[in-house]
């Protein structure tokens, strides 16, 4: 049983490693895609962010750091409507 737990822990470490995470630009582009497809109010509602925060992220001339988990949450919710 210990071997199984060790394997699970190793897989969890690999999952959390940087190589398995999208870079900031990819996350920002996915966020903008949601914004363009569904609008500011829908993205704000799905992410739990204020409308002004969503607007600030999309109006930046540089790539803003957005949590990938927020984008995944919004993608999941908005895909169901």
FENBEL-V400154 format. One record per backbone hydrogen bond with DSSP energy under -0.5 kcal/mol. NH is the residue of the N-H (numbers start at 1). CO is the residue of the C=O. E is the energy in kcal/mol with one decimal. If there is no record, write none. Layout:
# FENBEL-V400154
NH,CO,E + NH,CO,E
This chain:
# FENBEL-V400154
5,1,-1.9 + 6,2,-2.4 + 7,3,-2.1 + 8,4,-2.1 + 9,5,-2.6 + 10,6,-2.3 + 11,7,-2.4 + 12,8,-2.3 + 13,9,-2.1 + 14,10,-2.1 + 15,11,-2.3 + 16,12,-1.9 + 17,13,-0.9 + 17,14,-0.5 + 20,17,-1.4 + 21,18,-1.7 + 27,23,-2.1 + 28,24,-2.6 + 29,25,-2.5 + 30,26,-2.2 + 31,27,-2.3 + 32,28,-2.5 + 33,29,-2.1 + 34,30,-2.0 + 35,31,-2.3 + 36,32,-2.7 + 37,33,-2.1 + 38,34,-2.9 + 39,34,-0.6 + 39,35,-1.8 + 43,39,-2.0 + 44,40,-2.4 + 45,41,-2.4 + 46,42,-2.4 + 47,43,-2.4 + 48,44,-2.1 + 49,44,-0.5 + 54,50,-2.1 + 55,51,-2.5 + 56,52,-2.1 + 57,53,-2.3 + 58,54,-1.9 + 59,55,-1.7 + 60,56,-0.7 + 64,62,-0.7 + 66,64,-0.8 + 71,67,-1.6 + 72,68,-2.7 + 73,69,-2.2 + 74,70,-2.4 + 75,71,-2.9 + 76,72,-2.5 + 77,73,-2.4 + 78,74,-3.0 + 79,75,-1.7 + 80,76,-0.6 + 80,77,-1.1 + 81,78,-1.1
